[in-house]
Amino acid sequence: MSRTIDEIETITSGGASPVVTYHPVVLDVPGRAVPLALKVSAPANGTDLPVLLLSHGHGASVFLSSLHGYGPLSNYFASEGFVVLQPTHLDSGTLGLREADDPDAPLYARSRAADMRYLVDHLGDIESTVPGLAGRVDHDRIAAAGHSLGGHTTCMLLGMGAQDPATGETLDARIDRVRAGVVLAAPGNGDLADWAAENYPWLRVCDFSTMTTDALVVAGDEDLNPMFSDRLSYRWDSYTQSPGPKSLLMLHGAEHMLGGVSGYDADETTDEDPQRVALLRSVAVAYLRSVLYPGDRSWNDAVAGLASEPTATVEEK
């Protein structure tokens, strides 16, 4: 018999809080093609709240690739005590800039990383803009998470080296203040298909050897898209090719949307499974708590709970 979502989410401890969402917060960033807009989601109560930078994927849907997407993740993380910052990156379908005459287009990998740095550097401004949030944010506990191209962005913040295809420059976009990451179905390194190499040249080089920040990598063992790579393990290179400490959550039967992380009832989800999403986000919260709060045993408890879970396995190094 399958378990209910509530039963799955007891893998982590702590009760959910009501969530307050405020958007758009609009920041004028010098040199950016358009102002940086973001959504802020936070628990209605509490202080010393950690921060989670959440990066959307590139995706085919217009609004899911923006501050309006990833509700199954952002709402849950906020209900579990995080202040979630969701920027709309320049590659978002809502902005119409994917075909722009810009060497960073269509993925805007450099700009994506710069967006996140700007949010971290202006966290105080964001906090004071959102009604009821001032004085409640812990500026020393910051994590990042992202799905697909957002996972690539997250890896850059954690230390992954990326090569600018226009200049050949190796870009180091690490943010030292980001103490942990959750990498969901990110692009890998090597064995890139010709189509992806031609259309998304930023993905040709992903050097995970320098990605030293703690991370939980989440992958589906049926996430295979020959337009990107015909190697199944491509989507968890960020675990196998990076130094520890790292953890890998393998979701059995999951495809690229990992059960539906990009939006509620999103048509592009070919493997829709609310229980899978519930398990993923519960384990991710447990992981972040244990990294951000030394001595917290949420991750240990989650791993123990997964020992009897047939739909997922954990590997660590």
N, C-alpha and C positions, 0 to 999 in steps of 0.2 A: 504494500500500500504506500502511495506517495505521501509525503509529509506536507503540511500546510506551510505557507510562507511564514506565518508567525512562529511555527516550530523551528524552521530553518534559521530564523533570525535570533533564536535564543543561543546560537553559537557564541555570540558576544553578549556581554552583560550591559546593564544600564537601560533605562527607559527612554523612549523617544520623547522629544520636546516639540511643542507647536513651533512652526517655522514662520518667520517674517521674511518676505521677499521685497526688494526695492530695486526698481530699474526704470529707465536706464540711468546709470551714473555715467556721465560723459566727461572725458578728460581730453583737453587739448594738448596733444603731444607734438612738440616741434618736429617738423619734417615729415610727419606721417600724412599719408594721402587724405585720410579723413580722421576726425576725432575718434578716440578709443572709447567705445561704449561697452559697459559691462552690467551684469546683473549680480546683485549681492543677496545671498540667502543666509540667514542666521537663525539660531534658536531664539525664541521670544524672550527667554530668560537665561540667566547665567553670566558669569564673568570669567576672565582669563581664558577666553575662547581661542583655540588654535585656528590657523588659517589654512585653507586648501585652495590652491590655484587649479582650476579645472579647465583644460584645453579641449575644445571640440574637434571633431574629425573634419576631414575635407568633404567627403560624402556627396551623394547625388541630390539629396533633399535640400531645399533652399533654407528653411528655417531651422532645421536640426543643426546645421553648421553655423551656429550663431549663439548668442546669449540665450536664445529661446529653446535650445535643445538640451538633451541629457537630463531631463527632469527625474528619471528614475534614480540617477546618481546624486544630483545636486540636492534634491529634496531630502533624500535619506541622510546624506552626510551632514546637512544642516540640522536635521532632527536629532542627530547623534552628537551635536555639540560643536560642529565646525562652522566657521565663517567661510562660506564658499564664494569665491570670486570667479565669475565666468565672463571673460572678454569675448567680443566678436572680433576674430582675427581678420586680416585683410583678404584672405582667401575665401571668406564666407560667401555663400551664394546670395546672401541678402545685399551685398555691396556691388556686385557686378564688375569686380576688378580682376577676375581670373584671366581675362584676355587682354589686360592692360599692357601697354608698352613699358614694362618694368622688368629689369633683370631678375627680380625676386619672384615674379609671377611664374606659374599659377599657384604654387604652394605657399609662397611668402614665408619660407622657413626662417630666414634671418629676422624678419619682422615679427613673426610669432614669438620667438625667444625674447626679442626686445620688448614686446607687449608685457610679458610676464615680469621682466626686470622693472619696467616702469610701475607696474602695480605694487611690487615689493617696495620700491623706493618711495612711493607715494601712498603707502598704506595709511598713514595718519590722515591724509586728505580724504581718502575714501571713507575711513571710519567716521570722520566728522560730518560727512555729507549725508550719511544714512541715518534717518531719525531713530533715536533710541540705541544706537550702537556705540557711541563715543564712550571711551573708558572701559569697554568690555572685551577688548581684543588683546590677545597675547602676541606681541610682535616678535617674540623669540621662538615661537613654535609655528613654523611654516612648512607645509608639505605641498606637493604638486601631483596632479593626476591627469591623465589624458588618454583618449581612445584613438586608435589608428594614427592618423597624422598628428593628432593631439598627443599620442604616445611618443611619437618622434620628438615633438616639442618638449615633452617632459624629460625624455632622455637627454636632450641638450642641456636642460637646466641641471641635470644630475651629473654632467661631466662628459657626455658623449661628444666626440669630435665629429663635425660635419664639414664637408668640403663645398665651398661656394663654387658652383659650376661656371660662373662667369669670370672669376678671378683665379681660381685654383687655391685660394686661401683656405686654410683649415680654421674653422670658426670654433672658438671656445666660448660657449655661452653659459658656462656654469654659474649658478647663483649660490654662493656659500651659505646664505641664510636659509635656503631650502634644505631641510634636514632629512627628508624622506620622500619617496615617490611611489606612485602606483601606475604601472605601465600596462595599458590594455591593448593587446593586439597590434603592437607597433610594427612598423617596417623593420626588416632585418638588414644584415650586411652581407653582400656577396650573392651570387646566383640571381641577380636581378634580371628579369625578363627584358627583352629588347624594347617592348612597348613602354614599359615603365621607365626604362633608362632614357628613352627619347623624350617622353612627355614630362617626366618628373626627375630631372637630372640631379636634384638635391638628394635623391635617395641612393645615388651610386656609391657614396662612401658614408658609412656609419661606423665610426671607430668606437666600439664599446670598451676597448681596453682601458680607457681613461675615465669610465663611468664608475666612480668609486663611492658615490653616495648610496646609502641604503635604499633598496627598492624591492617592491613586490611586483613581479612580472606575472600578468594574467594572460593565458592563451587558451585557445580552443583547439582540440586535436583533430578537428575537421575544418579548420580555417585555411583553405587552400584556394588560391586564385592564380591561375597560370599567367594572367596578365602582369602579375608582380613577380612571382617566382613559382617554379614547379617543385620547390623543396618545401615540404610541410613544416619542418622545423624553423623555417625563415622567420616565423612570427614570434619565436621565443629566443632569437639570437641575443636579445638584450639581457637575457639571463645567462645563456651558455658562454657568451663571448666577453662578459664583463667580470671584473673581480668581485669577490665577496666583500661585505656580507650581502647576499641576495636570496630571495625566496621566489619560487615558481609555483603558482596555482594553476594546475592544468584542469580545464573543464572538459569532461568527456562528452563527446557529441556536439560540442559547441562550434559554431561557425563564426564569421567575422564580427557579427553584432553581439556575440556572447550572450544570446538569449533576449536581447532587446535593451541595451544600455543607452542608445541614442535618443530614445523618445518613447512615450506611451503609445502602443499599437502602431508603431512605425512600419509602413508597408515594406521598407527595404530590409526588415528583419526576416531572414529566411529560416531562422531557428528559434522562433519566439518561444520563450519558456520563462514565465515570471519566477518560478522557483529557482532557476539558475541565476537570474539577476539578483534575487534575494540573498542567495548564498554568496555570490561574488561580493556584493557590497558589504555584507556583514563581516566577511573575512578581511576585506580591505580596511574597514574601520578598526578591527581588532589589531591588524598589523600597524596601522598608523599610531594608534594609542600606545602600543608597546615601544615604538621607536621614539616617539615624541616625549613619552613619560617613562624614563628608565625605572624599572621595577614593576611596571604594570604587566600583568600576566594574561591580558586578553589574547595575545597571539598564541601563547602556549595552550590556552584553553581551546582556541579555535582549531589548532593543529590536532589536539587530542580528539576533538569532536569530529574532525574530518577522517579520522582513522577508520571509522565505520561507515563513511559516506561513499556510496558507489559511483557518484557522479563527478567526483573531483579528487585530486591527489595533490599533495604538497611535496616539493623538493627544496632543500636548502643547501647553501654553501657559505 
